Amino acid sequence: MTMAKAYFSAGCFWGVEYYFKRLKGVTKTVVGFMGGDLEKPSYKQVKTGTTGHLETIEVEYDPEMVSYEALVRYFFEIHNFEQADGQGIDIGTQYLSAIWFNDTTERDTAIKVFGELMQMGYHPATQIRQAMPFYTAEDYHQNYLDERQETPECHIYRKIF
């Protein structure tokens, strides 16, 4: 069984992780940071919005159970991809919406789904960016909402596709 990894940013990584963990075919999630120049940033540094990093989730999945395209579609269904300045009450560059592609196939898939949303009348603010080094957040951020038996505040599932 070969696992693959995909990377998504959609505001607070706790809510993104909460939903992806529940998707069939996802075998593991890790919250962390991607996009900045600072190596191994801390949450405290990223939350200032000055590092260039976005709160990001690493999704490990079984491509035989769920396709990359299905992950991208689900990503758009669990956050407000039209919000340009963050997610919900979380405002700032560290909370932007982004799909981080590992190769041209993933890039093309993201562009395709983005285009479908535009044809449906949506105005996605999501960035499609080349994946960069992923830095794992501190342990206390992993499985944060489940550990506390809480649900997301800035994320909600809504069927689009």
DRENDO-1510 file (C-alpha; in Angstrom, 1 decimal, always signed):
<recs>
REC; n; res; u; v; w
REC; 1; MET; +0.0; +0.0; +0.0 .
REC; 2; THR; +1.6; +3.3; -1.2 .
REC; 3; MET; +0.6; +6.4; +0.7 .
REC; 4; ALA; +0.7; +9.9; -0.8 .
REC; 5; LYS; +0.8; +13.3; +0.9 .
REC; 6; ALA; -1.2; +16.5; +0.1 .
REC; 7; TYR; -0.9; +19.9; +1.6 .
REC; 8; PHE; -3.7; +22.4; +2.2 .
REC; 9; SER; -4.1; +25.7; +4.0 .
REC; 10; ALA; -7.5; +27.0; +5.0 .
REC; 11; GLY; -7.3; +29.2; +8.0 .
REC; 12; CYS; -6.8; +27.7; +11.5 .
REC; 13; PHE; -5.3; +24.3; +11.0 .
REC; 14; TRP; -7.3; +22.8; +13.8 .
REC; 15; GLY; -10.6; +22.9; +11.8 .
REC; 16; VAL; -9.0; +21.7; +8.6 .
REC; 17; GLU; -7.5; +18.7; +10.4 .
REC; 18; TYR; -10.8; +18.0; +12.1 .
REC; 19; TYR; -12.5; +17.5; +8.8 .
REC; 20; PHE; -9.8; +15.8; +6.9 .
REC; 21; LYS; -9.3; +13.2; +9.7 .
REC; 22; ARG; -12.9; +12.1; +9.1 .
REC; 23; LEU; -12.5; +11.6; +5.3 .
REC; 24; LYS; -12.4; +7.9; +4.2 .
REC; 25; GLY; -9.0; +7.2; +2.7 .
REC; 26; VAL; -7.1; +9.7; +4.9 .
REC; 27; THR; -4.7; +7.7; +7.0 .
REC; 28; LYS; -2.9; +10.5; +9.0 .
REC; 29; THR; -3.0; +14.2; +9.4 .
REC; 30; VAL; -0.3; +16.6; +10.7 .
REC; 31; VAL; -0.7; +20.3; +11.4 .
REC; 32; GLY; +2.1; +22.7; +10.7 .
REC; 33; PHE; +3.4; +25.5; +8.6 .
REC; 34; MET; +4.4; +26.1; +5.0 .
REC; 35; GLY; +5.4; +29.0; +2.8 .
REC; 36; GLY; +7.8; +31.1; +4.7 .
REC; 37; ASP; +11.6; +31.5; +4.7 .
REC; 38; LEU; +12.1; +30.8; +8.4 .
REC; 39; GLU; +13.2; +27.2; +9.1 .
REC; 40; LYS; +11.3; +25.4; +11.8 .
REC; 41; PRO; +9.1; +28.3; +12.9 .
REC; 42; SER; +7.1; +28.1; +16.1 .
REC; 43; TYR; +3.4; +28.7; +16.4 .
REC; 44; LYS; +4.1; +31.9; +18.3 .
REC; 45; GLN; +6.3; +33.2; +15.4 .
REC; 46; VAL; +3.8; +32.2; +12.7 .
REC; 47; LYS; +0.8; +33.7; +14.5 .
REC; 48; THR; +2.4; +37.1; +14.2 .
REC; 49; GLY; +1.8; +37.0; +10.4 .
REC; 50; THR; +5.4; +38.1; +9.7 .
REC; 51; THR; +7.1; +34.8; +8.8 .
REC; 52; GLY; +5.4; +34.2; +5.4 .
REC; 53; HIS; +4.1; +30.8; +6.6 .
REC; 54; LEU; +0.5; +29.7; +6.4 .
REC; 55; GLU; -1.1; +27.3; +8.9 .
REC; 56; THR; -1.1; +24.1; +6.8 .
REC; 57; ILE; -2.2; +20.5; +7.1 .
REC; 58; GLU; -0.3; +17.6; +5.8 .
REC; 59; VAL; -2.8; +14.9; +4.7 .
REC; 60; GLU; -1.5; +11.4; +4.2 .
REC; 61; TYR; -3.9; +9.3; +2.1 .
REC; 62; ASP; -4.3; +6.1; +0.3 .
REC; 63; PRO; -4.8; +7.0; -3.4 .
REC; 64; GLU; -6.6; +3.7; -4.0 .
REC; 65; MET; -9.3; +4.8; -1.6 .
REC; 66; VAL; -9.5; +8.6; -2.3 .
REC; 67; SER; -8.1; +10.5; -5.2 .
REC; 68; TYR; -6.2; +13.7; -5.0 .
REC; 69; GLU; -9.0; +15.4; -6.9 .
REC; 70; ALA; -11.5; +14.2; -4.3 .
REC; 71; LEU; -9.3; +15.7; -1.6 .
REC; 72; VAL; -9.2; +19.1; -3.5 .
REC; 73; ARG; -13.0; +19.1; -3.9 .
REC; 74; TYR; -13.4; +18.3; -0.1 .
REC; 75; PHE; -11.0; +21.0; +0.8 .
REC; 76; PHE; -13.2; +23.6; -0.9 .
REC; 77; GLU; -16.2; +22.2; +0.9 .
REC; 78; ILE; -14.8; +22.6; +4.4 .
REC; 79; HIS; -13.9; +26.3; +4.4 .
REC; 80; ASN; -14.9; +29.7; +2.9 .
REC; 81; PHE; -12.6; +29.8; -0.1 .
REC; 82; GLU; -14.0; +33.1; -1.2 .
REC; 83; GLN; -12.6; +34.9; +2.0 .
REC; 84; ALA; -9.4; +36.7; +0.9 .
REC; 85; ASP; -8.0; +37.8; +4.2 .
REC; 86; GLY; -8.1; +34.7; +6.4 .
REC; 87; GLN; -10.8; +32.4; +7.6 .
REC; 88; GLY; -13.8; +33.5; +9.7 .
REC; 89; ILE; -12.5; +35.6; +12.6 .
REC; 90; ASP; -8.9; +34.6; +12.0 .
REC; 91; ILE; -7.5; +37.4; +9.8 .
REC; 92; GLY; -4.0; +37.6; +8.5 .
REC; 93; THR; -1.6; +36.1; +5.9 .
REC; 94; GLN; -1.0; +33.0; +8.1 .
REC; 95; TYR; -4.7; +32.1; +7.6 .
REC; 96; LEU; -5.0; +32.3; +3.8 .
REC; 97; SER; -6.5; +29.6; +1.7 .
REC; 98; ALA; -3.9; +27.7; -0.4 .
REC; 99; ILE; -3.5; +24.4; -2.2 .
REC; 100; TRP; +0.2; +23.3; -2.2 .
REC; 101; PHE; +1.0; +21.2; -5.2 .
REC; 102; ASN; +3.8; +18.6; -5.3 .
REC; 103; ASP; +3.9; +18.2; -9.0 .
REC; 104; THR; +2.3; +19.3; -12.3 .
REC; 105; THR; -0.5; +16.7; -12.1 .
REC; 106; GLU; -1.6; +18.1; -8.7 .
REC; 107; ARG; -1.2; +21.7; -9.9 .
REC; 108; ASP; -3.4; +20.9; -13.0 .
REC; 109; THR; -6.0; +19.2; -10.8 .
REC; 110; ALA; -6.2; +22.2; -8.5 .
REC; 111; ILE; -6.6; +24.5; -11.5 .
REC; 112; LYS; -9.3; +22.3; -13.0 .
REC; 113; VAL; -11.4; +22.3; -9.8 .
REC; 114; PHE; -10.7; +26.1; -9.3 .
REC; 115; GLY; -12.1; +26.6; -12.8 .
REC; 116; GLU; -15.2; +24.5; -12.0 .
REC; 117; LEU; -15.9; +26.7; -9.0 .
REC; 118; MET; -15.7; +29.8; -11.1 .
REC; 119; GLN; -18.1; +28.3; -13.7 .
REC; 120; MET; -20.5; +27.7; -10.8 .
REC; 121; GLY; -20.4; +31.5; -10.0 .
REC; 122; TYR; -17.9; +31.4; -7.1 .
REC; 123; HIS; -14.9; +33.7; -6.7 .
REC; 124; PRO; -12.2; +31.6; -5.1 .
REC; 125; ALA; -9.5; +33.5; -3.2 .
REC; 126; THR; -7.5; +30.3; -2.8 .
REC; 127; GLN; -3.9; +30.4; -3.9 .
REC; 128; ILE; -2.4; +27.5; -5.9 .
REC; 129; ARG; +1.3; +27.3; -4.9 .
REC; 130; GLN; +4.3; +25.1; -5.3 .
REC; 131; ALA; +4.8; +23.0; -2.1 .
REC; 132; MET; +7.7; +24.1; +0.1 .
REC; 133; PRO; +9.3; +22.6; +3.2 .
REC; 134; PHE; +6.6; +21.6; +5.7 .
REC; 135; TYR; +7.3; +22.2; +9.3 .
REC; 136; THR; +5.3; +20.3; +12.0 .
REC; 137; ALA; +3.7; +22.4; +14.6 .
REC; 138; GLU; +4.2; +21.8; +18.3 .
REC; 139; ASP; +2.7; +18.6; +19.7 .
REC; 140; TYR; -0.1; +20.3; +21.6 .
REC; 141; HIS; -1.6; +21.5; +18.2 .
REC; 142; GLN; -1.9; +17.9; +16.8 .
REC; 143; ASN; -5.5; +16.6; +17.1 .
REC; 144; TYR; -6.3; +19.7; +19.1 .
REC; 145; LEU; -10.1; +19.8; +18.7 .
REC; 146; ASP; -10.5; +16.0; +19.2 .
REC; 147; GLU; -8.3; +16.0; +22.3 .
REC; 148; ARG; -10.6; +18.7; +23.8 .
REC; 149; GLN; -13.8; +17.2; +22.4 .
REC; 150; GLU; -14.5; +20.4; +20.5 .
REC; 151; THR; -15.7; +21.2; +17.0 .
REC; 152; PRO; -14.3; +23.8; +14.6 .
REC; 153; GLU; -15.3; +27.5; +15.0 .
REC; 154; CYS; -14.1; +28.8; +11.6 .
REC; 155; HIS; -14.9; +25.7; +9.4 .
REC; 156; ILE; -18.1; +24.0; +8.4 .
REC; 157; TYR; -18.8; +21.4; +5.8 .
REC; 158; ARG; -21.1; +22.4; +2.9 .
REC; 159; LYS; -21.8; +20.2; -0.1 .
REC; 160; ILE; -20.7; +22.0; -3.3 .
REC; 161; PHE; -19.8; +19.2; -5.8 .
</recs>
